[in-house]
């Protein structure tokens, strides 16, 4: 079967989701336990990052995710039929994703560096605070941007559920709420619904791109050359 943009986007989307769950959630938790955020307790930070096996997971793993994430957003934009508004929204989404990519690289590099510092008994607090404000703060704004841009562009597209726009608005809004967490003192556990919602959005988008590639729902929106 030809490798259409939608099919490439679907595969890349599933790989992105698997990478996030594996390298950002499941494996780090299995190695070091519950992640730390919103704290300046050096002992707690060092206890988490004091596992040498964590370095390739949070460092290299974060780089690997981008190899799927950027093709996903690019292919999703390329595969969506529609008018100028659709193309504009999708382009805005890709712009936010491309802007977020260096931040993902930096946060992964910082996380791997924290493992080295914790293992050597150094002061982890300043660098951890930078990582925390970057990843559990500013990055959420960019995630809201690429989710809202691509998600609203996909609303009504063949293969996508009719409620995808509502899901997109919900997920994008939750990312903006999570962005304020460190500044408003919201417990880290309160950001979990937004993170789960993002994973769900990726799953629905990847599945829907697969349906689009298979020609499901053609005719719901006129294709634009």
N, C-alpha and C positions, 0 to 999 in steps of 0.2 A: 504494500500500500504506500503511495507517495508520501514523503515527509512534508506535509503541508505546514504552514505556520501554526495553525491551531493544534496539530498533532505534536509538533515540537514543543509548543507552549504547555500542552497537557503533561507531557513526559517531564519537562523541566520543572513544572509546578509540583508534581508529585515528588521529584528528587529534592526540591527545595524543602518541602514539608518534612520528608524523611530526615534530611540533614539537620533541620532545626530541632526536631524531636530527639534525634540521636545525639548530636554534638552540643546542643544547648540545654537539654532537659534530662534525658534518661541516663546517659553515660556519666555526666558530671555528678548527678545525684547519687548514682551507684558508687562513685569513687569517693566523694567528699560529703555527701549528705545534703541537707537543705541549704540552698544558696544564701549568701548574706547580702543585705542591701539596706541602705538607710541607717548605717551605724558607723561610728568611729571607734568602736571597741577593737583595739589592735589584736587582742587575744583571739577574739571571734574570727576576725579576718584572717589571721595567720593560721588558725586551726583549719579553716576551709581551704585556703590556698597552699597549705603545707603538704600537699600530696603531689609528688613529682610527676605521677602518671597523668595528672590533670592538664599539664602543659600542652601536649599535642592535641588534646581534645578541644580545649577552649581556644587554642591558638590556631593550629593548622586546620582544625575542623571548621572554624569560622571562615577561613579563606576558601575552603572547598565549597561551602554553601553558595558563595557568590558565583561559582562556575555554573550553577543551575539557576540561581535567582535572576541574574541579568538576562539570560536567554528567555526565561519565563516571561518577564515583563515586556521584553521587546517583541517576542512572538505573539503575546496576547494583544498588544497594540496592532501588530501587522494583520492579525486574523479577524479583527472586529469590523464588520460591515457597517456603514452608516454615513451620516452627513458630516458637514464641517464641524458641528458641535461635538459629535462623537470623536472625531479625530483630534480635536483640540483637547478634550477631556483625557483621552488616552495619552496624548503627548505630555500633558501636565503630569499624569501619573508616572510615565517613564522618567520625566525630568526629576521628580522627587526620588524615584528609585536610584537613578544614577548619582544623585547628590548624596543619598544615604550610603551608597557602596563604600566610599572612603571611610565613613564613620564606622561601618561594620568592620573594616580592616583594622582601624585604629583600636577599637574596643577589644578585638581579638588579640592584637599585639600586646595591649596593656594587660589583659588577663594572663597571657603567658608570662609576661614580665613579673607579674605579681607572684606567680608560682616560684620563680627564681628568687625573688627577694625574700619571700616567706621561708623558703628552704635555706637561705643563708642567714636568717635571723635579722634581716634589715627592717627598717620602718616602712610598713606597708600602708599606713593610713593616708598620706597625701595622694599617692598614686591611685589607691582604691577609691578615694573620694572623686577623683577625676573620672575614673572608669564608671562609677555609679551615676554621676551627673550626666555623663555622655550616653551610656547605654540605657539606664533606667530613667532618663529624663529627656534630653534633646532628641534622641533617635526616635522616640514615639511620635514626635511632630512630623518627621519625614515619613514614618510608616502610615500615619493618618493620610498624608498627602498622596502616596502612591496607591493606597487602598481606595480612597475616595475617587481619585482620577480614573483609574482603570475600572473600578467597580461601577461607577455611574455611566461610563462609556459603554460598558457591557450590558446595561439594563435594556431589556427587550431584544437582545441579540439572539439569533438562533442557537439552540442548545442550552441557553441559560434560563434558570427558573424565573418566573415572573416576580418573585419576591427577592430577587438578588439585589435590587436597589435598596430595599429596606434593610437587608442584611449588611450591605456596604455602609449605609448611614450609621447603623448600630456599631459596627466594628470600628469605623473611623472615629466615631464619638468616644468610644471606650479608650482608644489610643490617646486621644487628647486628655481624657481624664487621668490616665496613667502618667502622662507627661508632667502633671502637677504634683504627683505623689510625694516626691522627695521634698518639695518646697512647702507643701501643706501638712506634712507629717502623716500622710496616709500609710497605713501598714503595708508592707510588701505583699502580704497575702491578698490584699484588696485588689492588686493588679492582676491576679490570676484570671478572673473572668475575661478581661481584655485580651490576655495572651491566648487563652483557650479559643476565644472568638476569632482571633487572627488565624490560628491553625485551622479552624473550621472554614473560614473564608477561603484560605488557600486550597483546601480540599474541594470545596464546591466549585471554585474557579477552575481547578485542574480537571475535575470531572466534566464540567460544562464545556471546556475547550475540547475534550475528547468527543463529546456529543456533537459539537460543531464540526469537528473534523470528519465525523461519520455522516454528516448531512442531516442530523436530527433537527427538526424545527425549521428547516429552510422555508423561506417565504414570510416569516414573521417580521423581517425587516429587509427592505430593499438593499441589495448590495450596491456599493458605490465604487466605481472604477478608480 
